[in-house]
């Protein structure tokens, strides 16, 4: 469903990054599995067991940027802006909401 949202043309780059960030836990799990399966050695090609999959080294940001259809730099910048936006919302709720009439 998230991949279908990313294929919409009317999404801005920031909106694409926001949707792609919802996939981050899955990509991070894939990276951890890759690291555990080859013990951090990207040249190791044999799986540790017959049923385990071998992944190459996984760059989480690169994978998410490719999924979002933006460059890694754009992804990094949008991710930082979205993080500051979340911090601002927390700050606003905690400290400024009692003064909603004054600060809007």
Protein Blocks (a to p, Z undefined) as FASTA:
>chain_A
ZZmmmmpmkbcfklmmmmmmmmmmmmmmmmmmmmmmnnopakbmbdfbfkbccdddddfk
lmmmmmnopafklmmmmmmmmmmmmmmmmmmmmmmmmmmmmnZZ
